Amino acid sequence: MRLPVVVGMDGSEGSLRALDWAATEAARSRLPLRIVHASLWERYEGLRPGLDDDHPGEQALAEHLVASARDRVRDLRPEVVVVADVQPEDPVAALVRESHKASLVVLGSRGRGRIAGMLLGSVGLSLTGRSHCPVVVVPAVRPGARAEPGRVVVGIGDAAAPSAAAVFALAQAAARHGELVAVRAWRRPTHELLTHPPLPGTPASPQRRRAEEHLEEVLGALTGGDDSGTVVHRSVAQGPAHQVLIEAAEGAELLVVGARRSSGRHGLQLGPVNHAVLHYTPCPVAVVPEAYRS
């Protein structure tokens, strides 16, 4: 049984864009789509005075919301099998539970509520830090640059073997009949910059050569058994990892990064690179747990 694409829905502009993205992904992957709206209305609804039959409660509004979302998907992608569910539960807890039985969880970068002005809300940060499957965060605002069809960018870290993020990114590029851009950032030690600033025409630094060699080794292992014919481009750039990835993702359909599971009670702990790309990358960002296996 193939696991569904799950999308979190709250009626905001961001969640509508996430819904459309999830529907397209479900159609491309030939997977069912599951729409989930979770809210703690049940805890508070009985405390609200003055509600009558002319003013439907939160549950009725939630059911109308997911029904409208289901109709939207059927109009957009009639070939997708779609179901919708309303859950009287904390949104993060509900979506984390859904991630155990999903191929992908999708949500928008902005939600309703007092934190809606943030580029990425608390639900997005919490979910990407705790999900058991990849999470795709779709920006609410369309990027300035037109995305190149099928272009997927992935960050390559320090591990010698291909990460779960790299494997996921290659599969995404193949499903799009597109290309994969593997990015490796490197930095020259500060003391070298101060004592021996690089001059035009000077040979590549040892740090750059090591980055190039490492990238070749990882990609060799990643694509060794791949028969999809996906074109893989190498990109080695100097600078902070988050800045290099954000710049590389300009015009991409998807940026893929990994996340390590810690031993803490909150599960996945997002590092500064993850935070930066989730807040500032103009295209959808997929965060893949290190231990994830498709």
N, C-alpha and C positions, 0 to 999 in steps of 0.2 A: 504493500500500500504506500503510495507516494504522499508525503506530508504536504499540507496546504501552505499557501502564502497567507499569513495573518496580517491584517492591517488594523491599527488602532484608529478609532474614529471619534471625534468630539464635535464635529460640525464647523470647525474653524477653517479658514482658507488653507492653512497648512495641511490639515488632515484631508481636505478634498484633493489637493495635489498628490498627497501620499496615496490616496485611494486610486486615483488614475494611474499612478506609477505602478502600484501593486497589481492592478487589473491587467496592465500591459505585460508585466512580468509573469503573471499567472498564465496568460495566453501564450507567451513565448515558451514557457517551460511546460505547458500543458498540465498545469496543476490547478486544483480547486482553490478558490479564494474564500477566506473566512473573515468577515467584518466583525470587529469586537468593539462595543462601547461599554466602558466600565465607569461607574460612578457610585459614590457613597450616598446617593439621594435617600435611600431607604432609612439611613440613620437619622436624617434631619427632616424628612418630609412631614412627619407627624408633628413637628414643632412649629410648623408655619401656620399661623392663623389666617382665616379669611379665604382659603382656597375653596372653590365651589365647582360645579359642573361646567361653568363657563371658563374656568381657568384650569386647564389640565395639569396634573402633577408632573413631577420630573420623570417618572417612569413612562408615562404616556408620551412625553416629548422625546424621550430616548428611543422608544419604539418607533416613533415617526421618523426620527433621524436615521436609524439603521435601515428602515424600509426605503427611505428616499435614496440612501447610499446604494442599496441593493438594486434599485431601479436604474440608478446612474450607471452601474457596472453593466447591467443587462443591455442598456442602450449603447454603451461604449464598446463592450466586448461580449457580444451575445454568445460566443462559443465557450465562455468560462462558466463553470459550475460555481455558483456563489451562494453562500449561506450567511446569515447575520445573527448575532447574539448580543443580548443586553445582560450585563452582569452587575448586580448591586455590590460592588467591591472596589477597593482601591485600584486605580488604573495600573500602577506599576506591578502590584501583586498579581493582578489578573493577567497582564501581558507576560510576566515572567513565567507564570504557570503555562500559558499558551505556548511559550517558546520550547517547552519540552516535547511538544508534538507538532512542531511547525518546521518547514524547510527554511523559512525566512519570516521575520517580523518587520513590518514597515510602519513608520509613523512620520508625521510632519515635524518640522523643526520649531514651529510655534503652535502653542495651544491656547485655549481660553483661560481666563483667570488673571490674577494680579501679576503673574510673571510673563504675560503674553508678549511684553516688549522685549524680552530676551531673545537672542538669536536661537538659542536652544533652551527649552524649558526643563523643569525638574524631572518630568516624566521621561524625556529623552535621555537625560544624563543618567538617571537611575536605571533605566531599562538597558542601555548600552553597557552599563557596568555590571549587570546581573544576568543577562539573557544566556540561555543555553544554546541558542542557534544564532546565526548572523542577524544583525539588525541593520536595516537601511533607514537612514534619516534623510528625508527629502526636504530641501529648502522651500520656504513658502514663497520666496521671490524668485522669479525666473532669472537665470544667469545672464550677464550682459553679452557674453560671447556665445555664439551658436555652437551647440555640441556637435562634435564630429561623430557621425553614426558608428556605433560599435566600439568606440575608443574607451578602454578600461585602463585605469592607472592603479598600480599597486606599489606600496612601500616595502622594500626589502630590508629587513633588520640584520642583526648580528648572527643569527643562528646559521649553522652550516647547512642544515637540511631545509628544504622548502617548508615554509610555515603553512598553517591552515588557511591563512589569508591569501597566500600566493596560489594555493590550489584552487580556492574559491574564485579568485580573480581570473585565473586561466579558464575555468569553466564558464564564467560569465562572458568573457570575450568570445569564447567558442560559440556559446548560445546565440550571441549577437552577430555571428559571422564577421567579427571585427578584429581588432588588434589589441594586444596587451602591451602596455608601457611599464616596464619594471624600473623603479627608481631607487637608487642607492645614494644617500647623502653622505658626505664626508666633510671633515673639518681639519684645518691645519692648526696645530697647537699654538696657543697664544704667544708663547715665548719665541716661536719661530717667526711669527708675523712681526714681532717687535725687533728681533735681531737680524732677520734675513727676509725682508719683504720681497715677495715674488716680483720678478721683472719680466717684461714681455719677451717671449721666445725661450725662456728657461725650461728645462726638462720638467716633466710632471713630477710632483712630489711623491714620496713614498706612500703617503696616506691615500693619494688618489689611485696609485697603482694597486694598492691592496684592496681598495674599494672595487676597482674594475675586476680584479681577479676573483674576489668574493662573489660578485654579481654573476660572473660567468659560471662559477661552480654551482651556485644555487639554481640558476636557470637551466644548466645542463641536467641537473637532477630532476627539475620540475618538468621539463619538456621531453625527457628521454623516452617516456612511454606514451606520449601524446600523439594521437593520429588525426587530430582535428584539422591540422593544417593552419592553425592560428599563427599569424605573424606576431613575433615578439620583438619589441624594440628595447634597447638598453639605454638608460640615462643615468649618468654619474655626475652629480653636481655638488659643488662646495656650498656649505651653509647649514644653518639649523634645519633639522629634519622636517619640522612642521612647515617652515617657509618653503623648502624645496618641494614638498608634496603639494602644498596649496598652489604654487606656481605651475607645477606639472599638471595639475587637475584642471587648469583653465581650458575650457572647450571639451572636456571629457564627458562621457555619459555617466561614469561612475568612478569614484575613488574608493579603494579598498585598503583598510588598515587592520592590523591585528590588535588583540587585547589579551593580556596575560591574566590568568586566574590566580588570585592570591589565596592565602590560607585564612584571610579575615572572614568575619561572619557576613560581610556584604558581598561576597563572591568576587566578581571581576572588579578590579580597581583600575580606573582609567588614568593613564599618565598624561603629562603635559602635551605630548604630541597629539594624542587622541582628542583632548579638550580643544586644542587649537584648530585642528582640521574640522571638527564638528561645528565649531562656531563660525569659521570664516571661509570654508570651501564653498564655492558657488554651485557645485553640482552635488547630486546625491552621494552620501558617504555610507559605505558598508563597514561595520565593525564586526570582525570575526573572532570569536573566542579561540584562544590558542589551542584548546583541547578539542575543538569541533572537528567532527568527521562526517562528511556528507553520506 
